[in-house]
């Protein structure tokens, strides 16, 4: 954009990491910019061999693989699910990472209000594309650039919407990274502060019953934003790409009240606090992230089963070596250790499919899919590769998590950990040359957004 001396841009993206990537570009370049989401896929519909019919998304396929390997589902039913999950184009349909970041685009004020929820195949997408082009021309004429929109208040609005929907834990990384590009001081502590006062309202997958298609039918993201604004939980004076404030946009749209089924009302929330929490403790001094929207237990304590990277854990699960009560620790999957912090959906889906989703705790310095369900805590920082406490965990060590207290602790005394630290050696780097080797040297902690620089 700088080489072409562009004055503005409509930034189009359709899945997961491409959305925050575009928002980071807008923040870094500080030109007039409108973010336009390509839309999500419609849910599939499957009829299983026992006559059961149900709605399915791509996450059902990952869980079906685990169920099939555990002998809880036939290969024919697995095949039927795999053939049904993608009936058309678009990003994954639940409140996974893509739809979470699209909703955040509206909350930040970078997207036109109401543009996140309509499905990919809906003809309204053509209208949003045209309006986005008009909007960016208007921004150029008024001299409004991205950083005038991406203020600290805008990020607080984004976190509030994230908490209300119970969205993807990946949004924590992405918002920290976008904020850095916008030169806004956003910290992990801001997420807990806002989570404490914003209730969880969205009955959406992966933990709820509905998909983005359904959110669209009841009014889209503005329904949630209006409910939060009326409750004093959004900053209505933030500037948006319409050239108006958030409050003015919502007044113009006048979205309906929450329907009570897909989007719960403020006086009848699914949970009284937001869908994501940041944990700290001896295992994660810099922090860890958990989606409390689906964490069924307040406390969990158990012995560690330690694996260097995801493949070892997957093999142990397939062999039936993971038991109820275990704490699976997967390390060297962080920003440097991976490198790149790939998402771990195969193992989490397989755990749930094997019937252990509520009986096994999974901890990692890596991250998860927005569609991950179960007792999963990620982004443990510092990561293993830099010698964080997770690198010192051994099989059988007791680990305790207290979600209410937002704590995560390794129950090993300091003297023993100090002795282990003296003996510790990191795994050899997977790449010693090329772009990934450079990335490994430059990338920052997940607690800072895993940005480079």
PyMOL commands that set and color helices and strands:
alter all, ss='L'
color gray80, all
select helices_A, chain A and resi 17-29+58-69+75-84+97-108+124-142+146-149+152-165+170-181+188-195+212-217+221-230+246-253+266-268+292-294+310-318+346-353+384-386+389-392+414-423+435-442+446-448
alter helices_A, ss='H'
color red, helices_A
select strands_A, chain A and resi 8-13+32-37+44-47+53-56+277-281+284-290+299-308+327-331+361-364+375-381+398-402+407-410
alter strands_A, ss='S'
color yellow, strands_A
deselect
rebuild
show_as cartoon
